[in-house]
Amino acid sequence: MKRAITLKENYEFRRVYNKGKSGVSSFLVVYARPNRSGRNRLGVTVSTKLGKAVVRNRVRRRLREIFRLSQPELRQGYDVVLVARSRAVNAPYQELTRAYRKCCEKAEIWDKNA
C-alpha cells in the first residue's frame, strides 16, 4: 500500500480508538472515524501475543488484502484501524472476510447500496 493511505503515527491511532465507532468479532475489531481527506486510510495492529514476526506479518498481509478488495463497498473518507485477535491467526480467509464485513457493518462504514 502507498504510504499516503496508511495510518502510521500513534496519535492517529489513538484518535480513531477514542472518537471512532467500532465493530467486534471473534477474529478482529474494526474502529472507524471520519477524516477530511475524502478517501480511506488503514492502520493494522497485531499484538506480539499472536506469535512471532512471520505469523504477525501474515495476519497483517491478509487484513490489508481484505481491506483493499473491499474498497468499492466501503464508504469513503474514513480512518480505519483493524485490530487482529488471536483467532485470526488460524482463521480461514473466507471466515476472516465475513467477520470483517460484519464488523464494518457494525461500525457503519459498509455501504449497503454499493
PEKALIN-V331783 format. One record per residue. RES is the residue in three letters. SS is DSSP state (a for helix, b for strand, c for the rest). PSI is psi as a letter, one per 30 degrees, with the letter a starting at -180 (none if undefined). BURIAL is I if it has 24 or more other C-alpha atoms within 12 Angstrom, else O. Layout:
[[RES/SS/PSI/BURIAL] [RES/SS/PSI/BURIAL]]
//
This chain:
[[MET/c/l/O] [LYS/c/k/O] [ARG/a/e/O] [ALA/a/f/O] [ILE/a/g/I] [THR/b/l/I] [LEU/c/k/I] [LYS/c/e/O] [GLU/c/k/O] [ASN/a/e/O] [TYR/a/e/O] [GLU/a/e/I] [PHE/a/e/I] [ARG/a/e/O] [ARG/a/e/O] [VAL/a/e/I] [TYR/a/e/I] [ASN/a/e/O] [LYS/a/f/O] [GLY/c/l/I] [LYS/b/l/I] [SER/b/l/I] [GLY/b/k/I] [VAL/b/k/I] [SER/c/l/I] [SER/c/f/O] [PHE/c/e/I] [LEU/b/l/I] [VAL/b/k/I] [VAL/b/k/I] [TYR/b/k/I] [ALA/b/k/I] [ARG/b/k/I] [PRO/b/k/I] [ASN/c/l/O] [ARG/c/g/O] [SER/c/f/O] [GLY/c/g/O] [ARG/c/l/O] [ASN/c/k/I] [ARG/b/k/I] [LEU/b/k/I] [GLY/b/k/I] [VAL/b/k/I] [THR/b/k/I] [VAL/c/j/I] [SER/c/l/O] [THR/a/f/O] [LYS/a/f/O] [LEU/a/f/I] [GLY/c/a/O] [LYS/c/l/O] [ALA/a/e/O] [VAL/a/e/O] [VAL/a/e/O] [ARG/a/e/I] [ASN/a/e/O] [ARG/a/e/O] [VAL/a/e/I] [ARG/a/e/I] [ARG/a/e/I] [ARG/a/e/I] [LEU/a/e/I] [ARG/a/e/I] [GLU/a/e/O] [ILE/a/e/I] [PHE/a/e/I] [ARG/a/e/O] [LEU/a/f/O] [SER/c/g/O] [GLN/a/e/I] [PRO/a/f/O] [GLU/a/f/O] [LEU/b/k/I] [ARG/c/k/I] [GLN/c/l/I] [GLY/c/h/O] [TYR/b/k/I] [ASP/b/k/I] [VAL/b/k/I] [VAL/b/k/I] [LEU/b/k/I] [VAL/b/j/I] [ALA/b/k/I] [ARG/c/l/I] [SER/a/f/O] [ARG/a/f/O] [ALA/a/f/I] [VAL/c/e/I] [ASN/c/g/O] [ALA/c/k/O] [PRO/c/k/O] [TYR/a/e/O] [GLN/a/e/O] [GLU/a/e/O] [LEU/a/e/I] [THR/a/e/I] [ARG/a/e/O] [ALA/a/e/I] [TYR/a/e/I] [ARG/a/e/I] [LYS/a/e/I] [CYS/a/e/I] [CYS/a/e/I] [GLU/a/e/I] [LYS/a/e/O] [ALA/c/g/I] [GLU/c/h/I] [ILE/c/f/I] [TRP/b/k/I] [ASP/c/j/O] [LYS/c/f/O] [ASN/c/f/O] [ALA/c/none/O]]
//
